[in-house]
Amino acid sequence: MRIAMIGTGYVGLVSGACFADFGHRVCCVDKDGSKIEALNDGIMPIWEPGLESLVKANVGHGRLTFTTDLQSAVEGAEAIFIAVGTPARRGDGHADLTYVFDAVRELARFIQPGAVVVTKSTVPVGTGDKIEQILSEEGIEEVSVASNPEFLREGAAIADFKHPDRIVVGAEDPRAQDVLREIYRPLFLNRAPILITGRRTAELTKYAANAFLAVKISFINEISDLCEAVDADVQDVARGIGLDNRIGPKFLHAGPGYGGSCFPKDTLALLQTADAAGVDQRIVRTTVAVNDDRKSSMVERVVRALGGDPKGKRVGALGLAFKPNTDDMREAPAIPIVKALVERGAAVCAFDPVAMSQAEQVLSGIQFADDAYAAADGADVLVIVTEWDEFRALDLERVAASLRGKILVDLRNVYDPGEAEEAGLTYYGVGRGRPRG
Ligand code: UGA
């Protein structure tokens, strides 16, 4: 199959590289010339485990190319995937579809009859209909429009793409269904289930999946507050409910609230869709509010651990990215937490294994350390914000020795409270019984 992938962000680049790895011929297009130049030199625009070698291998085999020239990518392509950004519009949370519609208008000039235009970006319900309308305004008929939402997670993107729980294809047209079946054929051989459904249904399925996971996280975060009030342990509650097959163990880790480029944006976009349809979605609305409050309550947690006033105190922060295995700082809980502490007079010294250069662009007035121990050095409190693997096996006695205040605030419940206390630390986790001190 010949595939054009428009947009080389997370979804576009990973999907393009994986499709090429399935044996298809993929041309990735992006307007950003410096990004394309870098990709052609083997330099990845994002930090994602395994991506660089996958891209290099497929470029080497001649199956994967990068260009800024839309025409050469789209001409002759049997499927054109749209994977451009759909940022939340400032102020109202609507997904901004300017990039999607601009791409459609442009590709209309070069598309061949019989081709399928597929949205892979997360787009609101009805976007496929609008794309169809734009194509017809441009005089293009005999082209199908399908929805094929992507469910990969940053940090595990390649494994998620190659071993998906399911593939969702929204297309009424049998020809579009066939093209997508052919593209994903290598995965069906591995028995990945494919759900063929209506286009609007597929578009909504993506929002419903992210919203549901966001609900699960906010739910366990609220339960963790209750655990602290009644002296129960949220880790055990999560395990106790997660072992029930109907609930499942995943996405039940209490923490500082969800971040990233997807859950915050997609929950808001779902609410906008619901508003426009005149249907209230109270659960998702409350989830968004719970998550917003969560971040400020994390600041109070650190302040309490410091005895009530952070002014003049030194705070070591471990992990800045919104989750491990990524350098992505979008909506990272670290941002409001660190900013609030700095505003209230604390000196923050932070370390993240890969996100520090991204963090520098959004956090000012803090110091960056070379490693976890250096962040702890002389601090009154050490706060684990993101659960990178390398923070899971710190020498706690060494940490205690370098800390001035001997306090560990573990916002990801990485450590066993008993173990931390044995090492001489006062430990505050999330939802692990009534906090001491
Ligand atoms: C999320 C979804 O998991 C993917 O399926 C989806 O494709 C993607 O959005 C998207 O729409 O593109 P991602 O944002 O990369 O993926 O990251 P997640 O692993 O889902 O984590 C999101 C946030 O939830 C992080 O801040 C993480 O720390 C938090 N989280 C996750 C928790 O606080 N607790 C948990 O138990 C799980």
Residues whose N, C-alpha, C, O or C-beta is under 5 A from the ligand:
A	BS01	UGA	E150 F151 L152 R153 E154 I217 F251 L252 H253 G255 G257 Y258 G259 G260 S261 C262 F263 F322 K323
